[in-house]
Amino acid sequence: MSGFNDSDFVRLLEIIDRTEKERQSETFCSESTLKDGCGGYDRVVSGLIFAGTEPDLISGNIYIEGGIIKEIEEIRGSLPKSENWIAPRFINAHTHVGDTLLKDPPLGPDMTPYAYKRDLDALVRPPDGLKHRFLSELSPEKAVSSMESAIWDMYQNGVSVFADFREGGVKGVEALIEASKNAGRNIHPVIFGRPAFSNVSSSHLFLDELRDLLDIADGIGVSGANDLDDYTLAKIASKTQSKRRKLVLHAGEKDRSDIESALSLDPDLLIHMTHAEDSDLKAAADAEIPIAVCVRSNLATGVGLPPVLNMLDAGISVCIGTDNVMINAPDMFEELHFLSKIYGISDAVLFKMAISNGAEALGCRFTGSIEVGKKADMMILNAKSLNLKHVKNPLAGFIRRARADDILGLI
């Protein structure tokens, strides 16, 4: 019977030691190199570069100054100092980090002898869904600390920007801002707040909170057009657009009954569209509205699979989100694995969906690709890891196989 013996353990320690030495000596310039060999730049990163949005795979060096990519040098005819992969960091286009403390809840209130009867409304629909009842009793301190851990988890998984639907009104947005600051990492939140007083839309409380939300958030995230009356939706849309903030809605997740109403509000981004028909997708494409899909979440809640191939056929810019932390870990590698294997989408298209499409949809022009002038938001992956070793097509390996533990460093 085979097992993990002492020689295997020694070999594993050698691999770990060699990987750490590569990270220190190959991935970044040493202090002496910074002074003598980097041409005055702050940092040089060497390896196989996933450059641009398609991407173009080139071996070479990236020169960074003040956190900005200043030069990309292709090396022809010889190997760069490192064979590691240098890829742009992910854009997670849809999250709910506020429910981090409610990880892996029952997926429905009832069970057969061996499985849950999955019920999306019982799980997440405001105001009485399990998530909202839990959030209403959550202390501010626990809310901040739990969101901080989710942000740190995303950072370690290679995320540069995450777009969050933040429940709880102004206080909820302020808690996420505090958690992001506490995390102290190079990761940027795009926050879509949700008015706490939306059920009393005719009162001054709703309008006052909507104004205050738009002062501190990047926009408004609506749970669904069916959850609000027409007056409330119209006020949210007009005030959001007048403040030049983004309006984002869940639509078509459980069925398509809210899609037409969502489209009529001229949103900046739609989430899910799991039950969209071709006519819905044509309308979204004509209005140039991007869609964020959350395939693992849709599978977990039992609402079905979104028509991603039809979205792409319609010419829609599709991006990717991980949705509720309580349902799935905010792991973009896993989302890519699922999308690749379920739909057979090409590696280059999935690369864009996970990075540049999300950056464009969220208005984050500073990131989303490795290009001169962009922020140096990059992950360095160990091409010699046990997982990535022997990969013949690096782009396919990145999309279909790479994991967070392959990351040597983040910039």
VEXGU-690761 format. One record per residue (C-alpha): x, y, z; residue in one letter. Coordinates in steps of 0.001 Angstrom, whole numbers, always signed. Example, Ala and Ser with C-alpha at 12.3 -4.5 7.8 and 13.67 -1.06 7.14 Angstrom:
% VEXGU-690761
+---------+---------+---------+------+
|      c1 |      c2 |      c3 | resn |
+---------+---------+---------+------+
|  +12300 |   -4500 |   +7800 |    A |
|  +13670 |   -1060 |   +7140 |    S |
+---------+---------+---------+------+
% end
This chain:
% VEXGU-690761
+---------+---------+---------+------+
|      c1 |      c2 |      c3 | resn |
+---------+---------+---------+------+
|      +0 |      +0 |      +0 |    M |
|   +1417 |   +3363 |   -1016 |    S |
|   +1488 |   +6360 |   +1338 |    G |
|   +3160 |   +9667 |   +2117 |    F |
|   +6557 |   +8688 |   +3532 |    N |
|   +9564 |  +10604 |   +4910 |    D |
|  +11253 |  +10968 |   +1515 |    S |
|   +8071 |  +12510 |    +103 |    D |
|   +7999 |  +14975 |   +2975 |    F |
|  +11636 |  +15975 |   +2404 |    V |
|  +10938 |  +16474 |   -1294 |    R |
|   +7915 |  +18636 |    -471 |    L |
|  +10036 |  +20832 |   +1814 |    L |
|  +12608 |  +21194 |    -970 |    E |
|   +9871 |  +22300 |   -3393 |    I |
|   +8564 |  +24858 |    -892 |    I |
|  +12071 |  +26178 |    -272 |    D |
|  +12840 |  +26405 |   -4000 |    R |
|   +9533 |  +28176 |   -4667 |    T |
|  +10262 |  +30768 |   -1980 |    E |
|  +13751 |  +31375 |   -3366 |    K |
|  +12261 |  +31856 |   -6849 |    E |
|   +9753 |  +34313 |   -5449 |    R |
|  +12499 |  +36325 |   -3794 |    Q |
|  +15145 |  +36180 |   -6514 |    S |
|  +13254 |  +35944 |   -9789 |    E |
|   +9926 |  +37664 |   -9424 |    T |
|  +11150 |  +41018 |   -8123 |    F |
|  +14370 |  +43002 |   -8385 |    C |
|  +16677 |  +42905 |   -5392 |    S |
|  +17826 |  +46169 |   -3813 |    E |
|  +21100 |  +46108 |   -5750 |    S |
|  +19258 |  +45456 |   -8981 |    T |
|  +16912 |  +48335 |   -8257 |    L |
|  +19882 |  +50653 |   -8025 |    K |
|  +21950 |  +49329 |  -10901 |    D |
|  +19891 |  +47343 |  -13377 |    G |
|  +16302 |  +48563 |  -13522 |    C |
|  +16917 |  +51874 |  -15233 |    G |
|  +15583 |  +53898 |  -12333 |    G |
|  +12267 |  +52055 |  -12128 |    Y |
|  +10841 |  +51018 |   -8741 |    D |
|  +10373 |  +47403 |   -9727 |    R |
|  +10846 |  +44991 |  -12605 |    V |
|   +8810 |  +41808 |  -12966 |    V |
|  +10043 |  +39092 |  -15294 |    S |
|   +8251 |  +36122 |  -16822 |    G |
|   +5572 |  +35079 |  -19304 |    L |
|   +3314 |  +38132 |  -19545 |    I |
|    -427 |  +37885 |  -20247 |    F |
|    -439 |  +41282 |  -21974 |    A |
|   -3485 |  +43192 |  -23194 |    G |
|   -7093 |  +42006 |  -23096 |    T |
|   -7019 |  +39088 |  -25571 |    E |
|   -4311 |  +38342 |  -24162 |    P |
|    -995 |  +38343 |  -26034 |    D |
|   +1476 |  +35972 |  -24330 |    L |
|   +5006 |  +37377 |  -24428 |    I |
|   +8184 |  +36571 |  -22517 |    S |
|   +9810 |  +39627 |  -21075 |    G |
|   +9956 |  +42267 |  -18375 |    N |
|   +7444 |  +44722 |  -16939 |    I |
|   +8878 |  +47981 |  -15604 |    Y |
|   +6879 |  +49655 |  -12833 |    I |
|   +7207 |  +53117 |  -11357 |    E |
|   +4912 |  +54590 |   -8741 |    G |
|   +2576 |  +51617 |   -9091 |    G |
|   +2063 |  +52280 |  -12825 |    I |
|   +3248 |  +50112 |  -15723 |    I |
|   +5786 |  +52256 |  -17560 |    K |
|   +7229 |  +49781 |  -20051 |    E |
|   +6721 |  +46231 |  -21276 |    I |
|   +9849 |  +44745 |  -22823 |    E |
|   +9572 |  +41617 |  -24924 |    E |
|  +12645 |  +39379 |  -24856 |    I |
|  +13212 |  +37449 |  -28066 |    R |
|  +15667 |  +34632 |  -28588 |    G |
|  +16446 |  +34088 |  -24900 |    S |
|  +14581 |  +33255 |  -21732 |    L |
|  +13658 |  +35955 |  -19207 |    P |
|  +14978 |  +35755 |  -15649 |    K |
|  +11824 |  +33938 |  -14571 |    S |
|   +9462 |  +31500 |  -16248 |    E |
|   +6598 |  +32458 |  -13917 |    N |
|   +3306 |  +33659 |  -15365 |    W |
|   +2348 |  +37302 |  -14923 |    I |
|   -1401 |  +37856 |  -15284 |    A |
|   -3714 |  +40764 |  -14474 |    P |
|   -5733 |  +40397 |  -11307 |    R |
|   -9426 |  +39523 |  -11423 |    F |
|  -12446 |  +41829 |  -11386 |    I |
|  -15177 |  +40209 |   -9295 |    N |
|  -18234 |  +41905 |  -10790 |    A |
|  -20804 |  +40840 |   -8196 |    H |
|  -20511 |  +40001 |   -4505 |    T |
|  -22465 |  +40158 |   -1257 |    H |
|  -19760 |  +40189 |   +1442 |    V |
|  -22171 |  +41300 |   +4171 |    G |
|  -23418 |  +37732 |   +4760 |    D |
|  -19941 |  +36264 |   +5338 |    T |
|  -20891 |  +35116 |   +8870 |    L |
|  -23785 |  +33050 |   +7479 |    L |
|  -21626 |  +30643 |   +5491 |    K |
|  -23242 |  +27495 |   +4066 |    D |
|  -26820 |  +27941 |   +5354 |    P |
|  -29682 |  +25567 |   +4531 |    P |
|  -30652 |  +26130 |    +904 |    L |
|  -34343 |  +25947 |   +1756 |    G |
|  -36666 |  +25608 |   +4753 |    P |
|  -37762 |  +22046 |   +3952 |    D |
|  -36044 |  +18755 |   +3234 |    M |
|  -36800 |  +15483 |   +1552 |    T |
|  -35275 |  +12501 |   +3371 |    P |
|  -31950 |  +13223 |   +1658 |    Y |
|  -31864 |  +16766 |    +151 |    A |
|  -32961 |  +20351 |    +627 |    Y |
|  -35866 |  +21710 |   -1393 |    K |
|  -33995 |  +24767 |   -2608 |    R |
|  -35895 |  +28028 |   -2229 |    D |
|  -34189 |  +31234 |   -3404 |    L |
|  -36829 |  +33560 |   -1931 |    D |
|  -36638 |  +31942 |   +1510 |    A |
|  -32881 |  +32338 |   +1375 |    L |
|  -32313 |  +35889 |    +101 |    V |
|  -35476 |  +37830 |    -773 |    R |
|  -35935 |  +41022 |   +1266 |    P |
|  -37168 |  +41739 |   +3837 |    P |
|  -37907 |  +38305 |   +5333 |    D |
|  -35378 |  +36000 |   +3667 |    G |
|  -32933 |  +34153 |   +5919 |    L |
|  -30083 |  +36460 |   +4937 |    K |
|  -31982 |  +39645 |   +5772 |    H |
|  -33223 |  +38325 |   +9111 |    R |
|  -29641 |  +37427 |   +9966 |    F |
|  -28239 |  +40796 |   +8880 |    L |
|  -30828 |  +42697 |  +10918 |    S |
|  -29469 |  +41069 |  +14094 |    E |
|  -25766 |  +41349 |  +13229 |    L |
|  -23730 |  +43758 |  +15357 |    S |
|  -21754 |  +46477 |  +13535 |    P |
|  -18490 |  +45116 |  +14930 |    E |
|  -19106 |  +41594 |  +13653 |    K |
|  -20308 |  +42929 |  +10315 |    A |
|  -17087 |  +44881 |   +9786 |    V |
|  -14743 |  +42104 |  +10924 |    S |
|  -16477 |  +39440 |   +8827 |    S |
|  -16446 |  +41586 |   +5683 |    M |
|  -12787 |  +42335 |   +6298 |    E |
|  -12020 |  +38606 |   +6246 |    S |
|  -13933 |  +38177 |   +2968 |    A |
|  -12004 |  +41063 |   +1393 |    I |
|   -8709 |  +39559 |   +2524 |    W |
|   -9804 |  +36197 |   +1097 |    D |
|  -10535 |  +37799 |   -2281 |    M |
|   -7175 |  +39555 |   -2245 |    Y |
|   -5378 |  +36259 |   -1683 |    Q |
|   -7366 |  +34787 |   -4584 |    N |
|   -6044 |  +37422 |   -6978 |    G |
|   -8940 |  +39898 |   -7013 |    V |
|   -8148 |  +43542 |   -7737 |    S |
|  -11684 |  +45005 |   -7714 |    V |
|  -14937 |  +43661 |   -6289 |    F |
|  -18403 |  +45117 |   -6831 |    A |
|  -20613 |  +44620 |   -3803 |    D |
|  -24362 |  +44902 |   -3297 |    F |
|  -24366 |  +46286 |    +228 |    R |
|  -27505 |  +45917 |   +2277 |    E |
|  -28364 |  +48027 |   +5326 |    G |
|  -28593 |  +51520 |   +3908 |    G |
|  -26027 |  +54184 |   +4789 |    V |
|  -24794 |  +52294 |   +7844 |    K |
|  -24235 |  +49205 |   +5722 |    G |
|  -22152 |  +51125 |   +3180 |    V |
|  -20153 |  +52812 |   +5937 |    E |
|  -19411 |  +49410 |   +7464 |    A |
|  -18071 |  +48098 |   +4137 |    L |
|  -15934 |  +51213 |   +3679 |    I |
|  -14487 |  +50661 |   +7160 |    E |
|  -13869 |  +46964 |   +6470 |    A |
|  -12068 |  +47807 |   +3225 |    S |
|   -9823 |  +50289 |   +5021 |    K |
|   -9114 |  +47808 |   +7809 |    N |
|   -8150 |  +45115 |   +5308 |    A |
|   -5284 |  +47396 |   +4316 |    G |
|   -4700 |  +45543 |   +1076 |    R |
|   -4397 |  +46635 |   -2518 |    N |
|   -7978 |  +45752 |   -3411 |    I |
|  -10629 |  +48235 |   -4510 |    H |
|  -14361 |  +48010 |   -3597 |    P |
|  -17086 |  +49321 |   -5888 |    V |
|  -20059 |  +49710 |   -3560 |    I |
|  -23705 |  +49625 |   -4617 |    F |
|  -25825 |  +50636 |   -1644 |    G |
|  -29440 |  +49762 |    -974 |    R |
|  -31896 |  +52104 |    +800 |    P |
|  -33139 |  +50677 |   +4085 |    A |
|  -36387 |  +52675 |   +3813 |    F |
|  -37449 |  +51516 |    +354 |    S |
|  -40657 |  +50026 |   +1777 |    N |
|  -41882 |  +53520 |   +2714 |    V |
|  -41042 |  +55242 |    -536 |    S |
|  -43450 |  +58136 |    -119 |    S |
|  -41746 |  +59367 |   +3053 |    S |
|  -38881 |  +61812 |   +3338 |    H |
|  -36831 |  +59051 |   +5017 |    L |
|  -36459 |  +57176 |   +1750 |    F |
|  -35475 |  +60240 |    -284 |    L |
|  -33071 |  +61468 |   +2389 |    D |
|  -31333 |  +58106 |   +2622 |    E |
|  -31168 |  +57762 |   -1143 |    L |
|  -29419 |  +61124 |   -1318 |    R |
|  -27012 |  +60175 |   +1478 |    D |
|  -26272 |  +56815 |    -144 |    L |
|  -25421 |  +58450 |   -3453 |    L |
|  -23006 |  +60743 |   -1643 |    D |
|  -20887 |  +57875 |    -298 |    I |
|  -21521 |  +54877 |   -2588 |    A |
|  -20625 |  +54234 |   -6217 |    D |
|  -24261 |  +53613 |   -7040 |    G |
|  -27407 |  +51747 |   -6073 |    I |
|  -27874 |  +47975 |   -6173 |    G |
|  -31498 |  +46867 |   -6423 |    V |
|  -32449 |  +43373 |   -5258 |    S |
|  -35001 |  +43083 |   -8072 |    G |
|  -37623 |  +45160 |   -9853 |    A |
|  -40412 |  +42988 |   -8401 |    N |
|  -39345 |  +43853 |   -4856 |    D |
|  -40145 |  +47591 |   -5214 |    L |
|  -43073 |  +49656 |   -6454 |    D |
|  -42851 |  +51720 |   -9623 |    D |
|  -42518 |  +55015 |   -7739 |    Y |
|  -39535 |  +53767 |   -5762 |    T |
|  -37826 |  +52346 |   -8842 |    L |
|  -38369 |  +55584 |  -10791 |    A |
|  -36966 |  +57692 |   -7948 |    K |
|  -33931 |  +55435 |   -7551 |    I |
|  -33227 |  +55526 |  -11287 |    A |
|  -33644 |  +59292 |  -11716 |    S |
|  -31657 |  +60249 |   -8600 |    K |
|  -28873 |  +57779 |   -9413 |    T |
|  -28538 |  +59042 |  -12978 |    Q |
|  -28667 |  +62711 |  -11936 |    S |
|  -25788 |  +62087 |   -9498 |    K |
|  -23870 |  +60243 |  -12241 |    R |
|  -23706 |  +57080 |  -10185 |    R |
|  -24310 |  +53537 |  -11431 |    K |
|  -27654 |  +51753 |  -11258 |    L |
|  -27347 |  +47965 |  -11020 |    V |
|  -30137 |  +45398 |  -10659 |    L |
|  -30616 |  +41708 |  -10120 |    H |
|  -32846 |  +40535 |  -12953 |    A |
|  -34167 |  +37247 |  -14269 |    G |
|  -32608 |  +35158 |  -11511 |    E |
|  -35619 |  +33044 |  -10484 |    K |
|  -37787 |  +33744 |  -13549 |    D |
|  -38041 |  +36431 |  -16216 |    R |
|  -40924 |  +38376 |  -14655 |    S |
|  -38717 |  +41306 |  -13616 |    D |
|  -36519 |  +41581 |  -16722 |    I |
|  -38618 |  +44037 |  -18741 |    E |
|  -38989 |  +46368 |  -15753 |    S |
|  -35251 |  +46189 |  -15105 |    A |
|  -34418 |  +46987 |  -18736 |    L |
|  -36818 |  +49955 |  -18742 |    S |
|  -34725 |  +51653 |  -16043 |    L |
|  -31696 |  +51827 |  -18373 |    D |
|  -29311 |  +50264 |  -15829 |    P |
|  -25535 |  +50292 |  -16073 |    D |
|  -25231 |  +46579 |  -15263 |    L |
|  -27585 |  +43621 |  -14855 |    L |
|  -26875 |  +40666 |  -12570 |    I |
|  -27780 |  +37029 |  -13332 |    H |
|  -30313 |  +37121 |  -16254 |    M |
|  -30559 |  +33368 |  -15707 |    T |
|  -33976 |  +33129 |  -17381 |    H |
|  -33444 |  +35730 |  -20099 |    A |
|  -34903 |  +34949 |  -23495 |    E |
|  -33374 |  +35982 |  -26813 |    D |
|  -35609 |  +39072 |  -26975 |    S |
|  -34365 |  +40167 |  -23545 |    D |
|  -30767 |  +39691 |  -24594 |    L |
|  -31309 |  +41647 |  -27808 |    K |
|  -32761 |  +44529 |  -25796 |    A |
|  -29787 |  +44447 |  -23421 |    A |
|  -27343 |  +44293 |  -26327 |    A |
|  -29051 |  +47178 |  -28160 |    D |
|  -28839 |  +49277 |  -24990 |    A |
|  -25201 |  +48177 |  -24468 |    E |
|  -25954 |  +46899 |  -20962 |    I |
|  -23351 |  +44437 |  -19652 |    P |
|  -24383 |  +41369 |  -17667 |    I |
|  -22611 |  +39776 |  -14701 |    A |
|  -23206 |  +36021 |  -14443 |    V |
|  -22847 |  +34006 |  -11232 |    C |
|  -22957 |  +30400 |  -12382 |    V |
|  -21942 |  +28635 |   -9165 |    R |
|  -24518 |  +30613 |   -7190 |    S |
|  -27275 |  +29817 |   -9690 |    N |
|  -26409 |  +26124 |   -9460 |    L |
|  -26385 |  +26206 |   -5658 |    A |
|  -29782 |  +27910 |   -5366 |    T |
|  -31323 |  +25694 |   -8044 |    G |
|  -32527 |  +28472 |  -10363 |    V |
|  -30797 |  +27066 |  -13438 |    G |
|  -27939 |  +27999 |  -15724 |    L |
|  -27736 |  +31423 |  -17393 |    P |
|  -27696 |  +31432 |  -21226 |    P |
|  -24103 |  +32647 |  -21395 |    V |
|  -23499 |  +31472 |  -24969 |    L |
|  -26622 |  +33304 |  -26126 |    N |
|  -25410 |  +36421 |  -24333 |    M |
|  -22121 |  +36236 |  -26182 |    L |
|  -23914 |  +35571 |  -29489 |    D |
|  -25980 |  +38715 |  -28901 |    A |
|  -22805 |  +40766 |  -28513 |    G |
|  -23260 |  +41463 |  -24801 |    I |
|  -20217 |  +42203 |  -22666 |    S |
|  -20387 |  +39438 |  -20062 |    V |
|  -18497 |  +39633 |  -16788 |    C |
|  -18272 |  +37292 |  -13803 |    I |
|  -19260 |  +37477 |  -10141 |    G |
|  -19117 |  +35065 |   -7220 |    T |
|  -22330 |  +36380 |   -5539 |    D |
|  -23067 |  +35727 |   -1844 |    N |
|  -20157 |  +34701 |    +356 |    V |
|  -22639 |  +32693 |   +2423 |    M |
|  -23230 |  +30441 |    -611 |    I |
|  -19809 |  +30285 |   -2302 |    N |
|  -16254 |  +31267 |   -1495 |    A |
|  -15394 |  +34423 |   -3502 |    P |
|  -13031 |  +32438 |   -5714 |    D |
|  -12773 |  +33629 |   -9329 |    M |
|  -10599 |  +30654 |  -10290 |    F |
|  -13514 |  +28371 |   -9403 |    E |
|  -15933 |  +30458 |  -11454 |    E |
|  -13629 |  +30128 |  -14462 |    L |
|  -13340 |  +26373 |  -13994 |    H |
|  -17130 |  +26009 |  -13941 |    F |
|  -17713 |  +28289 |  -16929 |    L |
|  -15040 |  +26546 |  -18980 |    S |
|  -16262 |  +23048 |  -18297 |    K |
|  -20020 |  +23697 |  -18452 |    I |
|  -20125 |  +25923 |  -21540 |    Y |
|  -16870 |  +25165 |  -23381 |    G |
|  -16209 |  +28889 |  -23795 |    I |
|  -12793 |  +29669 |  -25271 |    S |
|   -9983 |  +30526 |  -22891 |    D |
|   -9445 |  +33982 |  -24446 |    A |
|  -13125 |  +34940 |  -24037 |    V |
|  -13188 |  +33736 |  -20432 |    L |
|  -10021 |  +35724 |  -19750 |    F |
|  -11823 |  +38890 |  -20869 |    K |
|  -14965 |  +38016 |  -18928 |    M |
|  -13014 |  +37628 |  -15692 |    A |
|  -10901 |  +40752 |  -16057 |    I |
|  -11272 |  +43463 |  -18698 |    S |
|  -15043 |  +43143 |  -19198 |    N |
|  -15632 |  +43576 |  -15490 |    G |
|  -13297 |  +46568 |  -15301 |    A |
|  -15126 |  +48235 |  -18186 |    E |
|  -18581 |  +47496 |  -16752 |    A |
|  -17631 |  +49008 |  -13400 |    L |
|  -15847 |  +52015 |  -14882 |    G |
|  -12456 |  +50965 |  -13494 |    C |
|  -10289 |  +52213 |  -16340 |    R |
|   -7145 |  +52122 |  -14205 |    F |
|   -7029 |  +48319 |  -14291 |    T |
|   -8242 |  +45270 |  -16211 |    G |
|   -5181 |  +44486 |  -18325 |    S |
|   -1406 |  +44561 |  -18359 |    I |
|    -745 |  +47591 |  -20541 |    E |
|   +1497 |  +50636 |  -20375 |    V |
|    -204 |  +53370 |  -18380 |    G |
|   -2399 |  +50993 |  -16376 |    K |
|   -2063 |  +50356 |  -12652 |    K |
|    +240 |  +47426 |  -11925 |    A |
|   -2517 |  +45072 |  -10695 |    D |
|    -879 |  +41726 |  -11339 |    M |
|    -577 |  +38215 |   -9965 |    M |
|   +2571 |  +36147 |  -10373 |    I |
|   +1878 |  +32425 |  -10679 |    L |
|   +4375 |  +29649 |  -10162 |    N |
|   +4570 |  +27850 |  -13509 |    A |
|   +6561 |  +25086 |  -11802 |    K |
|   +3975 |  +24291 |   -9130 |    S |
|   +2744 |  +20722 |   -8937 |    L |
|    -559 |  +21941 |  -10371 |    N |
|    +792 |  +23977 |  -13306 |    L |
|   +3907 |  +21965 |  -14116 |    K |
|   +3703 |  +20324 |  -17571 |    H |
|    +998 |  +22750 |  -18791 |    V |
|   +1596 |  +23195 |  -22522 |    K |
|    -847 |  +26061 |  -23097 |    N |
|    -408 |  +28690 |  -20360 |    P |
|   -3665 |  +30504 |  -21153 |    L |
|   -5642 |  +27257 |  -20929 |    A |
|   -3788 |  +26401 |  -17722 |    G |
|   -4633 |  +29769 |  -16202 |    F |
|   -8329 |  +29545 |  -17080 |    I |
|   -9033 |  +25847 |  -16485 |    R |
|   -6540 |  +24743 |  -13854 |    R |
|   -4868 |  +27534 |  -11856 |    A |
|   -5666 |  +27968 |   -8168 |    R |
|   -4950 |  +30498 |   -5459 |    A |
|   -2134 |  +28348 |   -4076 |    D |
|    -292 |  +28763 |   -7395 |    D |
|     +69 |  +32493 |   -6708 |    I |
|   +3603 |  +33424 |   -5664 |    L |
|   +2950 |  +37122 |   -5220 |    G |
|    +549 |  +39970 |   -5868 |    L |
|   +1309 |  +43464 |   -7093 |    I |
+---------+---------+---------+------+
% end
